[in-house]
Amino acid sequence: MNKSYLAIALLVAAATVLYTMEPSTNQEKSQYLAYLRKFNKPIPNADELVYRSRLFAEYLIKMEKHNSDPSQKWEMGVNQFSDLTHE
C-alpha cells in the first residue's frame, strides 16, 4: 500500500476514535490531530490515543492559565512533549 494512503487511513482512524471520545470538545480533538501532524508523531493505538489526547488537552489548559498570568516572566508553548507526563 502506498505510504500516503496508509498515512491518510491512520489519520482517518485517529479522527474516528477522537471524535467518539468524551468529554473532549471537537476543537480539542482537532487541535490534537493537528499536533500529531505538526510534530510528525506516530498515531498510537485507540487507548493510548484517548490517554494522550487528554494529557494534551490538560496541557493546553495549563498553558493558557500560565500565559494569561501577568506575573509570569515567560510563556509556555506547545512542543513535541505536550502530550507526555513529566515522568
PDB file of N, CA, C and O in Angstrom:
ATOM      1  N   MET A   1       0.846  -1.177   0.000  1.00  0.00           N
ATOM      2  CA  MET A   1       0.000   0.000   0.000  1.00  0.00           C
ATOM      3  C   MET A   1       0.891   1.240   0.000  1.00  0.00           C
ATOM      4  O   MET A   1       1.916   1.273   0.680  1.00  0.00           O
ATOM      5  N   ASN A   2       0.511   2.222  -0.737  1.00  0.00           N
ATOM      6  CA  ASN A   2       1.240   3.477  -0.825  1.00  0.00           C
ATOM      7  C   ASN A   2       1.311   4.123   0.558  1.00  0.00           C
ATOM      8  O   ASN A   2       0.328   4.116   1.298  1.00  0.00           O
ATOM      9  N   LYS A   3       2.464   4.678   0.906  1.00  0.00           N
ATOM     10  CA  LYS A   3       2.643   5.282   2.230  1.00  0.00           C
ATOM     11  C   LYS A   3       1.672   6.426   2.492  1.00  0.00           C
ATOM     12  O   LYS A   3       1.200   6.591   3.617  1.00  0.00           O
ATOM     13  N   SER A   4       1.370   7.216   1.469  1.00  0.00           N
ATOM     14  CA  SER A   4       0.447   8.332   1.678  1.00  0.00           C
ATOM     15  C   SER A   4      -0.967   7.822   1.961  1.00  0.00           C
ATOM     16  O   SER A   4      -1.680   8.418   2.768  1.00  0.00           O
ATOM     17  N   TYR A   5      -1.388   6.728   1.310  1.00  0.00           N
ATOM     18  CA  TYR A   5      -2.698   6.155   1.598  1.00  0.00           C
ATOM     19  C   TYR A   5      -2.740   5.598   3.019  1.00  0.00           C
ATOM     20  O   TYR A   5      -3.749   5.720   3.714  1.00  0.00           O
ATOM     21  N   LEU A   6      -1.649   4.994   3.437  1.00  0.00           N
ATOM     22  CA  LEU A   6      -1.571   4.456   4.796  1.00  0.00           C
ATOM     23  C   LEU A   6      -1.648   5.590   5.821  1.00  0.00           C
ATOM     24  O   LEU A   6      -2.350   5.470   6.825  1.00  0.00           O
ATOM     25  N   ALA A   7      -0.940   6.673   5.576  1.00  0.00           N
ATOM     26  CA  ALA A   7      -0.973   7.825   6.482  1.00  0.00           C
ATOM     27  C   ALA A   7      -2.373   8.414   6.561  1.00  0.00           C
ATOM     28  O   ALA A   7      -2.840   8.764   7.645  1.00  0.00           O
ATOM     29  N   ILE A   8      -3.041   8.526   5.430  1.00  0.00           N
ATOM     30  CA  ILE A   8      -4.409   9.054   5.411  1.00  0.00           C
ATOM     31  C   ILE A   8      -5.343   8.114   6.169  1.00  0.00           C
ATOM     32  O   ILE A   8      -6.196   8.566   6.933  1.00  0.00           O
ATOM     33  N   ALA A   9      -5.183   6.818   5.959  1.00  0.00           N
ATOM     34  CA  ALA A   9      -6.029   5.841   6.651  1.00  0.00           C
ATOM     35  C   ALA A   9      -5.814   5.924   8.159  1.00  0.00           C
ATOM     36  O   ALA A   9      -6.772   5.834   8.927  1.00  0.00           O
ATOM     37  N   LEU A  10      -4.572   6.094   8.585  1.00  0.00           N
ATOM     38  CA  LEU A  10      -4.282   6.215  10.021  1.00  0.00           C
ATOM     39  C   LEU A  10      -4.877   7.488  10.600  1.00  0.00           C
ATOM     40  O   LEU A  10      -5.407   7.470  11.711  1.00  0.00           O
ATOM     41  N   LEU A  11      -4.800   8.592   9.864  1.00  0.00           N
ATOM     42  CA  LEU A  11      -5.398   9.844  10.344  1.00  0.00           C
ATOM     43  C   LEU A  11      -6.916   9.735  10.424  1.00  0.00           C
ATOM     44  O   LEU A  11      -7.523  10.249  11.364  1.00  0.00           O
ATOM     45  N   VAL A  12      -7.523   9.086   9.470  1.00  0.00           N
ATOM     46  CA  VAL A  12      -8.979   8.896   9.498  1.00  0.00           C
ATOM     47  C   VAL A  12      -9.360   8.027  10.697  1.00  0.00           C
ATOM     48  O   VAL A  12     -10.336   8.315  11.390  1.00  0.00           O
ATOM     49  N   ALA A  13      -8.597   6.974  10.940  1.00  0.00           N
ATOM     50  CA  ALA A  13      -8.864   6.108  12.093  1.00  0.00           C
ATOM     51  C   ALA A  13      -8.701   6.888  13.388  1.00  0.00           C
ATOM     52  O   ALA A  13      -9.521   6.762  14.298  1.00  0.00           O
ATOM     53  N   ALA A  14      -7.652   7.691  13.478  1.00  0.00           N
ATOM     54  CA  ALA A  14      -7.428   8.501  14.676  1.00  0.00           C
ATOM     55  C   ALA A  14      -8.550   9.504  14.871  1.00  0.00           C
ATOM     56  O   ALA A  14      -9.020   9.705  15.991  1.00  0.00           O
ATOM     57  N   ALA A  15      -8.978  10.128  13.794  1.00  0.00           N
ATOM     58  CA  ALA A  15     -10.073  11.097  13.880  1.00  0.00           C
ATOM     59  C   ALA A  15     -11.348  10.418  14.345  1.00  0.00           C
ATOM     60  O   ALA A  15     -12.094  10.982  15.145  1.00  0.00           O
ATOM     61  N   THR A  16     -11.607   9.220  13.856  1.00  0.00           N
ATOM     62  CA  THR A  16     -12.804   8.481  14.262  1.00  0.00           C
ATOM     63  C   THR A  16     -12.781   8.206  15.752  1.00  0.00           C
ATOM     64  O   THR A  16     -13.785   8.404  16.436  1.00  0.00           O
ATOM     65  N   VAL A  17     -11.650   7.753  16.262  1.00  0.00           N
ATOM     66  CA  VAL A  17     -11.528   7.485  17.698  1.00  0.00           C
ATOM     67  C   VAL A  17     -11.681   8.771  18.487  1.00  0.00           C
ATOM     68  O   VAL A  17     -12.417   8.809  19.473  1.00  0.00           O
ATOM     69  N   LEU A  18     -10.995   9.824  18.066  1.00  0.00           N
ATOM     70  CA  LEU A  18     -11.040  11.082  18.807  1.00  0.00           C
ATOM     71  C   LEU A  18     -12.431  11.698  18.819  1.00  0.00           C
ATOM     72  O   LEU A  18     -12.853  12.245  19.838  1.00  0.00           O
ATOM     73  N   TYR A  19     -13.144  11.620  17.711  1.00  0.00           N
ATOM     74  CA  TYR A  19     -14.460  12.253  17.645  1.00  0.00           C
ATOM     75  C   TYR A  19     -15.541  11.465  18.386  1.00  0.00           C
ATOM     76  O   TYR A  19     -16.653  11.963  18.563  1.00  0.00           O
ATOM     77  N   THR A  20     -15.232  10.254  18.816  1.00  0.00           N
ATOM     78  CA  THR A  20     -16.194   9.498  19.616  1.00  0.00           C
ATOM     79  C   THR A  20     -15.875   9.581  21.103  1.00  0.00           C
ATOM     80  O   THR A  20     -16.626   9.055  21.924  1.00  0.00           O
ATOM     81  N   MET A  21     -14.791  10.221  21.455  1.00  0.00           N
ATOM     82  CA  MET A  21     -14.391  10.356  22.853  1.00  0.00           C
ATOM     83  C   MET A  21     -15.202  11.434  23.540  1.00  0.00           C
ATOM     84  O   MET A  21     -15.693  12.358  22.891  1.00  0.00           O
ATOM     85  N   GLU A  22     -15.341  11.323  24.819  1.00  0.00           N
ATOM     86  CA  GLU A  22     -15.933  12.357  25.650  1.00  0.00           C
ATOM     87  C   GLU A  22     -15.034  12.534  26.851  1.00  0.00           C
ATOM     88  O   GLU A  22     -14.366  11.562  27.202  1.00  0.00           O
ATOM     89  N   PRO A  23     -14.948  13.634  27.497  1.00  0.00           N
ATOM     90  CA  PRO A  23     -15.723  14.828  27.281  1.00  0.00           C
ATOM     91  C   PRO A  23     -15.020  15.874  26.428  1.00  0.00           C
ATOM     92  O   PRO A  23     -15.438  17.032  26.439  1.00  0.00           O
ATOM     93  N   SER A  24     -13.994  15.528  25.705  1.00  0.00           N
ATOM     94  CA  SER A  24     -13.261  16.485  24.884  1.00  0.00           C
ATOM     95  C   SER A  24     -14.175  17.169  23.874  1.00  0.00           C
ATOM     96  O   SER A  24     -15.138  16.583  23.381  1.00  0.00           O
ATOM     97  N   THR A  25     -13.852  18.400  23.588  1.00  0.00           N
ATOM     98  CA  THR A  25     -14.608  19.136  22.583  1.00  0.00           C
ATOM     99  C   THR A  25     -14.035  18.848  21.205  1.00  0.00           C
ATOM    100  O   THR A  25     -12.919  18.344  21.079  1.00  0.00           O
ATOM    101  N   ASN A  26     -14.798  19.169  20.181  1.00  0.00           N
ATOM    102  CA  ASN A  26     -14.310  18.973  18.810  1.00  0.00           C
ATOM    103  C   ASN A  26     -13.066  19.800  18.553  1.00  0.00           C
ATOM    104  O   ASN A  26     -12.172  19.375  17.821  1.00  0.00           O
ATOM    105  N   GLN A  27     -13.006  20.990  19.157  1.00  0.00           N
ATOM    106  CA  GLN A  27     -11.833  21.837  18.976  1.00  0.00           C
ATOM    107  C   GLN A  27     -10.594  21.168  19.573  1.00  0.00           C
ATOM    108  O   GLN A  27      -9.525  21.191  18.963  1.00  0.00           O
ATOM    109  N   GLU A  28     -10.730  20.571  20.764  1.00  0.00           N
ATOM    110  CA  GLU A  28      -9.592  19.885  21.381  1.00  0.00           C
ATOM    111  C   GLU A  28      -9.140  18.708  20.524  1.00  0.00           C
ATOM    112  O   GLU A  28      -7.942  18.480  20.353  1.00  0.00           O
ATOM    113  N   LYS A  29     -10.097  17.968  19.991  1.00  0.00           N
ATOM    114  CA  LYS A  29      -9.764  16.826  19.145  1.00  0.00           C
ATOM    115  C   LYS A  29      -9.038  17.279  17.882  1.00  0.00           C
ATOM    116  O   LYS A  29      -8.051  16.667  17.475  1.00  0.00           O
ATOM    117  N   SER A  30      -9.522  18.341  17.271  1.00  0.00           N
ATOM    118  CA  SER A  30      -8.882  18.878  16.070  1.00  0.00           C
ATOM    119  C   SER A  30      -7.479  19.376  16.385  1.00  0.00           C
ATOM    120  O   SER A  30      -6.552  19.172  15.601  1.00  0.00           O
ATOM    121  N   GLN A  31      -7.325  20.023  17.521  1.00  0.00           N
ATOM    122  CA  GLN A  31      -6.004  20.517  17.925  1.00  0.00           C
ATOM    123  C   GLN A  31      -5.034  19.357  18.132  1.00  0.00           C
ATOM    124  O   GLN A  31      -3.864  19.453  17.763  1.00  0.00           O
ATOM    125  N   TYR A  32      -5.511  18.267  18.716  1.00  0.00           N
ATOM    126  CA  TYR A  32      -4.612  17.131  18.947  1.00  0.00           C
ATOM    127  C   TYR A  32      -4.200  16.478  17.631  1.00  0.00           C
ATOM    128  O   TYR A  32      -3.038  16.110  17.461  1.00  0.00           O
ATOM    129  N   LEU A  33      -5.129  16.332  16.711  1.00  0.00           N
ATOM    130  CA  LEU A  33      -4.766  15.768  15.409  1.00  0.00           C
ATOM    131  C   LEU A  33      -3.767  16.659  14.681  1.00  0.00           C
ATOM    132  O   LEU A  33      -2.831  16.164  14.054  1.00  0.00           O
ATOM    133  N   ALA A  34      -3.963  17.961  14.763  1.00  0.00           N
ATOM    134  CA  ALA A  34      -3.021  18.903  14.146  1.00  0.00           C
ATOM    135  C   ALA A  34      -1.660  18.802  14.823  1.00  0.00           C
ATOM    136  O   ALA A  34      -0.625  18.867  14.160  1.00  0.00           O
ATOM    137  N   TYR A  35      -1.662  18.643  16.129  1.00  0.00           N
ATOM    138  CA  TYR A  35      -0.419  18.480  16.902  1.00  0.00           C
ATOM    139  C   TYR A  35       0.341  17.235  16.430  1.00  0.00           C
ATOM    140  O   TYR A  35       1.551  17.293  16.213  1.00  0.00           O
ATOM    141  N   LEU A  36      -0.365  16.115  16.271  1.00  0.00           N
ATOM    142  CA  LEU A  36       0.290  14.887  15.806  1.00  0.00           C
ATOM    143  C   LEU A  36       0.934  15.091  14.443  1.00  0.00           C
ATOM    144  O   LEU A  36       2.057  14.648  14.201  1.00  0.00           O
ATOM    145  N   ARG A  37       0.209  15.769  13.552  1.00  0.00           N
ATOM    146  CA  ARG A  37       0.751  16.026  12.207  1.00  0.00           C
ATOM    147  C   ARG A  37       1.948  16.969  12.261  1.00  0.00           C
ATOM    148  O   ARG A  37       2.967  16.728  11.614  1.00  0.00           O
ATOM    149  N   LYS A  38       1.817  18.048  13.039  1.00  0.00           N
ATOM    150  CA  LYS A  38       2.877  19.056  13.089  1.00  0.00           C
ATOM    151  C   LYS A  38       4.201  18.464  13.557  1.00  0.00           C
ATOM    152  O   LYS A  38       5.254  18.764  12.992  1.00  0.00           O
ATOM    153  N   PHE A  39       4.150  17.631  14.578  1.00  0.00           N
ATOM    154  CA  PHE A  39       5.383  17.074  15.127  1.00  0.00           C
ATOM    155  C   PHE A  39       5.686  15.679  14.593  1.00  0.00           C
ATOM    156  O   PHE A  39       6.553  14.975  15.110  1.00  0.00           O
ATOM    157  N   ASN A  40       4.944  15.288  13.533  1.00  0.00           N
ATOM    158  CA  ASN A  40       5.184  14.005  12.864  1.00  0.00           C
ATOM    159  C   ASN A  40       5.242  12.857  13.870  1.00  0.00           C
ATOM    160  O   ASN A  40       6.109  11.986  13.798  1.00  0.00           O
ATOM    161  N   LYS A  41       4.296  12.881  14.808  1.00  0.00           N
ATOM    162  CA  LYS A  41       4.236  11.848  15.835  1.00  0.00           C
ATOM    163  C   LYS A  41       3.402  10.681  15.323  1.00  0.00           C
ATOM    164  O   LYS A  41       2.410  10.884  14.623  1.00  0.00           O
ATOM    165  N   PRO A  42       3.796   9.472  15.666  1.00  0.00           N
ATOM    166  CA  PRO A  42       3.001   8.318  15.239  1.00  0.00           C
ATOM    167  C   PRO A  42       1.644   8.315  15.939  1.00  0.00           C
ATOM    168  O   PRO A  42       1.524   8.761  17.080  1.00  0.00           O
ATOM    169  N   ILE A  43       0.649   7.821  15.261  1.00  0.00           N
ATOM    170  CA  ILE A  43      -0.681   7.736  15.846  1.00  0.00           C
ATOM    171  C   ILE A  43      -0.730   6.476  16.701  1.00  0.00           C
ATOM    172  O   ILE A  43      -0.560   5.368  16.190  1.00  0.00           O
ATOM    173  N   PRO A  44      -0.961   6.642  18.001  1.00  0.00           N
ATOM    174  CA  PRO A  44      -0.968   5.475  18.882  1.00  0.00           C
ATOM    175  C   PRO A  44      -2.243   4.654  18.739  1.00  0.00           C
ATOM    176  O   PRO A  44      -3.176   5.049  18.040  1.00  0.00           O
ATOM    177  N   ASN A  45      -2.266   3.497  19.416  1.00  0.00           N
ATOM    178  CA  ASN A  45      -3.490   2.691  19.398  1.00  0.00           C
ATOM    179  C   ASN A  45      -4.613   3.462  20.080  1.00  0.00           C
ATOM    180  O   ASN A  45      -4.374   4.507  20.685  1.00  0.00           O
ATOM    181  N   ALA A  46      -5.835   2.952  19.983  1.00  0.00           N
ATOM    182  CA  ALA A  46      -7.019   3.690  20.434  1.00  0.00           C
ATOM    183  C   ALA A  46      -6.943   4.099  21.902  1.00  0.00           C
ATOM    184  O   ALA A  46      -7.242   5.246  22.234  1.00  0.00           O
ATOM    185  N   ASP A  47      -6.550   3.185  22.783  1.00  0.00           N
ATOM    186  CA  ASP A  47      -6.482   3.506  24.216  1.00  0.00           C
ATOM    187  C   ASP A  47      -5.435   4.583  24.492  1.00  0.00           C
ATOM    188  O   ASP A  47      -5.681   5.527  25.242  1.00  0.00           O
ATOM    189  N   GLU A  48      -4.288   4.429  23.887  1.00  0.00           N
ATOM    190  CA  GLU A  48      -3.211   5.408  24.071  1.00  0.00           C
ATOM    191  C   GLU A  48      -3.602   6.753  23.471  1.00  0.00           C
ATOM    192  O   GLU A  48      -3.247   7.803  24.006  1.00  0.00           O
ATOM    193  N   LEU A  49      -4.325   6.721  22.372  1.00  0.00           N
ATOM    194  CA  LEU A  49      -4.780   7.943  21.719  1.00  0.00           C
ATOM    195  C   LEU A  49      -5.701   8.735  22.643  1.00  0.00           C
ATOM    196  O   LEU A  49      -5.582   9.956  22.747  1.00  0.00           O
ATOM    197  N   VAL A  50      -6.607   8.046  23.303  1.00  0.00           N
ATOM    198  CA  VAL A  50      -7.509   8.699  24.255  1.00  0.00           C
ATOM    199  C   VAL A  50      -6.699   9.312  25.393  1.00  0.00           C
ATOM    200  O   VAL A  50      -6.904  10.471  25.753  1.00  0.00           O
ATOM    201  N   TYR A  51      -5.784   8.535  25.952  1.00  0.00           N
ATOM    202  CA  TYR A  51      -4.961   8.994  27.077  1.00  0.00           C
ATOM    203  C   TYR A  51      -4.114  10.202  26.689  1.00  0.00           C
ATOM    204  O   TYR A  51      -4.110  11.209  27.396  1.00  0.00           O
ATOM    205  N   ARG A  52      -3.404  10.107  25.577  1.00  0.00           N
ATOM    206  CA  ARG A  52      -2.507  11.192  25.145  1.00  0.00           C
ATOM    207  C   ARG A  52      -3.278  12.458  24.782  1.00  0.00           C
ATOM    208  O   ARG A  52      -2.824  13.563  25.078  1.00  0.00           O
ATOM    209  N   SER A  53      -4.431  12.308  24.149  1.00  0.00           N
ATOM    210  CA  SER A  53      -5.195  13.496  23.776  1.00  0.00           C
ATOM    211  C   SER A  53      -5.729  14.206  25.009  1.00  0.00           C
ATOM    212  O   SER A  53      -5.844  15.432  25.016  1.00  0.00           O
ATOM    213  N   ARG A  54      -6.053  13.459  26.044  1.00  0.00           N
ATOM    214  CA  ARG A  54      -6.493  14.088  27.296  1.00  0.00           C
ATOM    215  C   ARG A  54      -5.333  14.808  27.977  1.00  0.00           C
ATOM    216  O   ARG A  54      -5.507  15.909  28.500  1.00  0.00           O
ATOM    217  N   LEU A  55      -4.156  14.196  27.974  1.00  0.00           N
ATOM    218  CA  LEU A  55      -2.977  14.875  28.522  1.00  0.00           C
ATOM    219  C   LEU A  55      -2.711  16.172  27.764  1.00  0.00           C
ATOM    220  O   LEU A  55      -2.394  17.199  28.364  1.00  0.00           O
ATOM    221  N   PHE A  56      -2.841  16.113  26.449  1.00  0.00           N
ATOM    222  CA  PHE A  56      -2.621  17.291  25.618  1.00  0.00           C
ATOM    223  C   PHE A  56      -3.631  18.382  25.955  1.00  0.00           C
ATOM    224  O   PHE A  56      -3.260  19.549  26.081  1.00  0.00           O
ATOM    225  N   ALA A  57      -4.898  18.018  26.102  1.00  0.00           N
ATOM    226  CA  ALA A  57      -5.941  18.996  26.446  1.00  0.00           C
ATOM    227  C   ALA A  57      -5.661  19.622  27.813  1.00  0.00           C
ATOM    228  O   ALA A  57      -5.838  20.826  27.993  1.00  0.00           O
ATOM    229  N   GLU A  58      -5.224  18.807  28.774  1.00  0.00           N
ATOM    230  CA  GLU A  58      -4.880  19.335  30.098  1.00  0.00           C
ATOM    231  C   GLU A  58      -3.696  20.297  30.010  1.00  0.00           C
ATOM    232  O   GLU A  58      -3.668  21.321  30.692  1.00  0.00           O
ATOM    233  N   TYR A  59      -2.716  19.959  29.162  1.00  0.00           N
ATOM    234  CA  TYR A  59      -1.562  20.835  28.984  1.00  0.00           C
ATOM    235  C   TYR A  59      -1.989  22.174  28.391  1.00  0.00           C
ATOM    236  O   TYR A  59      -1.499  23.221  28.814  1.00  0.00           O
ATOM    237  N   LEU A  60      -2.899  22.152  27.414  1.00  0.00           N
ATOM    238  CA  LEU A  60      -3.364  23.399  26.809  1.00  0.00           C
ATOM    239  C   LEU A  60      -4.038  24.300  27.841  1.00  0.00           C
ATOM    240  O   LEU A  60      -3.861  25.517  27.812  1.00  0.00           O
ATOM    241  N   ILE A  61      -4.806  23.711  28.745  1.00  0.00           N
ATOM    242  CA  ILE A  61      -5.450  24.492  29.804  1.00  0.00           C
ATOM    243  C   ILE A  61      -4.393  25.098  30.727  1.00  0.00           C
ATOM    244  O   ILE A  61      -4.464  26.275  31.080  1.00  0.00           O
ATOM    245  N   LYS A  62      -3.422  24.286  31.108  1.00  0.00           N
ATOM    246  CA  LYS A  62      -2.334  24.765  31.970  1.00  0.00           C
ATOM    247  C   LYS A  62      -1.552  25.884  31.277  1.00  0.00           C
ATOM    248  O   LYS A  62      -1.207  26.885  31.904  1.00  0.00           O
ATOM    249  N   MET A  63      -1.278  25.710  29.990  1.00  0.00           N
ATOM    250  CA  MET A  63      -0.532  26.702  29.223  1.00  0.00           C
ATOM    251  C   MET A  63      -1.307  28.015  29.142  1.00  0.00           C
ATOM    252  O   MET A  63      -0.732  29.088  29.323  1.00  0.00           O
ATOM    253  N   GLU A  64      -2.603  27.933  28.872  1.00  0.00           N
ATOM    254  CA  GLU A  64      -3.428  29.135  28.765  1.00  0.00           C
ATOM    255  C   GLU A  64      -3.475  29.883  30.093  1.00  0.00           C
ATOM    256  O   GLU A  64      -3.378  31.109  30.130  1.00  0.00           O
ATOM    257  N   LYS A  65      -3.624  29.131  31.180  1.00  0.00           N
ATOM    258  CA  LYS A  65      -3.655  29.746  32.516  1.00  0.00           C
ATOM    259  C   LYS A  65      -2.327  30.438  32.817  1.00  0.00           C
ATOM    260  O   LYS A  65      -2.306  31.572  33.297  1.00  0.00           O
ATOM    261  N   HIS A  66      -1.236  29.760  32.537  1.00  0.00           N
ATOM    262  CA  HIS A  66       0.094  30.323  32.786  1.00  0.00           C
ATOM    263  C   HIS A  66       0.313  31.581  31.944  1.00  0.00           C
ATOM    264  O   HIS A  66       0.751  32.612  32.456  1.00  0.00           O
ATOM    265  N   ASN A  67       0.006  31.486  30.655  1.00  0.00           N
ATOM    266  CA  ASN A  67       0.276  32.605  29.749  1.00  0.00           C
ATOM    267  C   ASN A  67      -0.620  33.814  30.003  1.00  0.00           C
ATOM    268  O   ASN A  67      -0.264  34.933  29.634  1.00  0.00           O
ATOM    269  N   SER A  68      -1.773  33.604  30.623  1.00  0.00           N
ATOM    270  CA  SER A  68      -2.664  34.734  30.916  1.00  0.00           C
ATOM    271  C   SER A  68      -2.342  35.399  32.254  1.00  0.00           C
ATOM    272  O   SER A  68      -2.934  36.421  32.603  1.00  0.00           O
ATOM    273  N   ASP A  69      -1.406  34.820  32.998  1.00  0.00           N
ATOM    274  CA  ASP A  69      -0.995  35.380  34.284  1.00  0.00           C
ATOM    275  C   ASP A  69       0.075  36.451  34.045  1.00  0.00           C
ATOM    276  O   ASP A  69       1.190  36.126  33.636  1.00  0.00           O
ATOM    277  N   PRO A  70      -0.252  37.727  34.295  1.00  0.00           N
ATOM    278  CA  PRO A  70       0.711  38.801  34.004  1.00  0.00           C
ATOM    279  C   PRO A  70       1.972  38.748  34.875  1.00  0.00           C
ATOM    280  O   PRO A  70       2.969  39.391  34.547  1.00  0.00           O
ATOM    281  N   SER A  71       1.943  38.004  35.964  1.00  0.00           N
ATOM    282  CA  SER A  71       3.132  37.926  36.817  1.00  0.00           C
ATOM    283  C   SER A  71       4.188  36.969  36.263  1.00  0.00           C
ATOM    284  O   SER A  71       5.327  36.970  36.731  1.00  0.00           O
ATOM    285  N   GLN A  72       3.827  36.162  35.279  1.00  0.00           N
ATOM    286  CA  GLN A  72       4.784  35.212  34.702  1.00  0.00           C
ATOM    287  C   GLN A  72       5.776  35.943  33.803  1.00  0.00           C
ATOM    288  O   GLN A  72       5.404  36.834  33.039  1.00  0.00           O
ATOM    289  N   LYS A  73       7.018  35.559  33.906  1.00  0.00           N
ATOM    290  CA  LYS A  73       8.090  36.208  33.141  1.00  0.00           C
ATOM    291  C   LYS A  73       8.377  35.497  31.812  1.00  0.00           C
ATOM    292  O   LYS A  73       9.161  35.996  31.005  1.00  0.00           O
ATOM    293  N   TRP A  74       7.756  34.348  31.579  1.00  0.00           N
ATOM    294  CA  TRP A  74       7.990  33.588  30.355  1.00  0.00           C
ATOM    295  C   TRP A  74       6.678  32.959  29.910  1.00  0.00           C
ATOM    296  O   TRP A  74       5.737  32.850  30.697  1.00  0.00           O
ATOM    297  N   GLU A  75       6.617  32.546  28.648  1.00  0.00           N
ATOM    298  CA  GLU A  75       5.412  31.937  28.093  1.00  0.00           C
ATOM    299  C   GLU A  75       5.628  30.461  27.826  1.00  0.00           C
ATOM    300  O   GLU A  75       6.710  30.035  27.423  1.00  0.00           O
ATOM    301  N   MET A  76       4.577  29.691  28.058  1.00  0.00           N
ATOM    302  CA  MET A  76       4.581  28.274  27.710  1.00  0.00           C
ATOM    303  C   MET A  76       4.114  28.141  26.267  1.00  0.00           C
ATOM    304  O   MET A  76       3.415  29.013  25.750  1.00  0.00           O
ATOM    305  N   GLY A  77       4.496  27.065  25.633  1.00  0.00           N
ATOM    306  CA  GLY A  77       4.055  26.797  24.276  1.00  0.00           C
ATOM    307  C   GLY A  77       3.937  25.309  24.029  1.00  0.00           C
ATOM    308  O   GLY A  77       4.323  24.497  24.870  1.00  0.00           O
ATOM    309  N   VAL A  78       3.407  24.958  22.886  1.00  0.00           N
ATOM    310  CA  VAL A  78       3.248  23.561  22.501  1.00  0.00           C
ATOM    311  C   VAL A  78       4.536  23.092  21.845  1.00  0.00           C
ATOM    312  O   VAL A  78       5.097  23.779  20.991  1.00  0.00           O
ATOM    313  N   ASN A  79       5.001  21.913  22.252  1.00  0.00           N
ATOM    314  CA  ASN A  79       6.163  21.297  21.626  1.00  0.00           C
ATOM    315  C   ASN A  79       5.937  19.792  21.523  1.00  0.00           C
ATOM    316  O   ASN A  79       4.843  19.313  21.821  1.00  0.00           O
ATOM    317  N   GLN A  80       6.936  19.055  21.113  1.00  0.00           N
ATOM    318  CA  GLN A  80       6.781  17.614  20.894  1.00  0.00           C
ATOM    319  C   GLN A  80       6.525  16.837  22.169  1.00  0.00           C
ATOM    320  O   GLN A  80       6.218  15.647  22.106  1.00  0.00           O
ATOM    321  N   PHE A  81       6.642  17.473  23.321  1.00  0.00           N
ATOM    322  CA  PHE A  81       6.430  16.796  24.602  1.00  0.00           C
ATOM    323  C   PHE A  81       5.083  17.130  25.236  1.00  0.00           C
ATOM    324  O   PHE A  81       4.819  16.707  26.361  1.00  0.00           O
ATOM    325  N   SER A  82       4.243  17.861  24.558  1.00  0.00           N
ATOM    326  CA  SER A  82       2.996  18.367  25.140  1.00  0.00           C
ATOM    327  C   SER A  82       1.941  17.313  25.425  1.00  0.00           C
ATOM    328  O   SER A  82       0.951  17.606  26.095  1.00  0.00           O
ATOM    329  N   ASP A  83       2.126  16.097  24.935  1.00  0.00           N
ATOM    330  CA  ASP A  83       1.162  15.043  25.258  1.00  0.00           C
ATOM    331  C   ASP A  83       1.777  13.963  26.145  1.00  0.00           C
ATOM    332  O   ASP A  83       1.291  12.833  26.206  1.00  0.00           O
ATOM    333  N   LEU A  84       2.858  14.338  26.829  1.00  0.00           N
ATOM    334  CA  LEU A  84       3.542  13.407  27.719  1.00  0.00           C
ATOM    335  C   LEU A  84       3.401  13.858  29.169  1.00  0.00           C
ATOM    336  O   LEU A  84       3.097  15.019  29.442  1.00  0.00           O
ATOM    337  N   THR A  85       3.625  12.929  30.090  1.00  0.00           N
ATOM    338  CA  THR A  85       3.642  13.287  31.506  1.00  0.00           C
ATOM    339  C   THR A  85       5.064  13.717  31.868  1.00  0.00           C
ATOM    340  O   THR A  85       5.983  13.547  31.067  1.00  0.00           O
ATOM    341  N   HIS A  86       5.248  14.263  33.045  1.00  0.00           N
ATOM    342  CA  HIS A  86       6.586  14.660  33.487  1.00  0.00           C
ATOM    343  C   HIS A  86       7.471  13.430  33.696  1.00  0.00           C
ATOM    344  O   HIS A  86       8.690  13.503  33.544  1.00  0.00           O
ATOM    345  N   GLU A  87       6.866  12.327  34.038  1.00  0.00           N
ATOM    346  CA  GLU A  87       7.623  11.097  34.234  1.00  0.00           C
ATOM    347  C   GLU A  87       8.216  10.626  32.930  1.00  0.00           C
ATOM    348  O   GLU A  87       8.893   9.598  32.896  1.00  0.00           O
TER     349      GLU A  87
END
